[in-house]
């Protein structure tokens, strides 16, 4: 009805608002479905061999424009240059999407996010480090719990369900790995994922 009455800038602003709202709803629905699937035992691991370096680089690129909007620089490196593992690619994409999203979400404008992939004998690690406010000791204790709201707030008005990190932990443990956070209040935070090069389920340990 009002399409022809709006300026190009007003149209773009409205479209951006609709897109952001749809993304928020998608994130909430995805998190709730993932939580239900995990708790009902419906999640099945499908391990395949793939390039971990390529997967992480692709997920990093997905957030390049969103980071640019906050003048945040995403830095990604891999040592060695190409690392191959056996794991579930879809689940690992969800994990990386959550962790990179959080790093951009909680980073102040004009800062850096450092994403590093490395191989250590039978394990690989993925580190996502930001230059945000860091995490208090109290928040660390409840970091991976369901529906937890922490002291730190998104720096660009983004939305948080408080489910993401609990899902990340469950997914990584299902693939025989572990995830933890290293942070000093006021000095940023690093989330580190450790996975076996060759898949073995948590049940087989």
Secondary structure, DSSP 8 states (H G I E B T S, - for coil): --GGGS-HHHHHHHHHHHHHHHHHHHHHHHHHHHHHHHHTT------EEEEHHHHHHHHHHHTHHHHHHTT-EEEEEEESSS-EEEE-HHHHHHHHHHHHHHHHHHS-TT-EEEEEEEEETTEEEEEEEE-SS---HHHHHTTTSTT---S---SSS----S-HHHHHHHHHHHTT-EEEEEE-TTS-EEEEEEEESS---GGG-
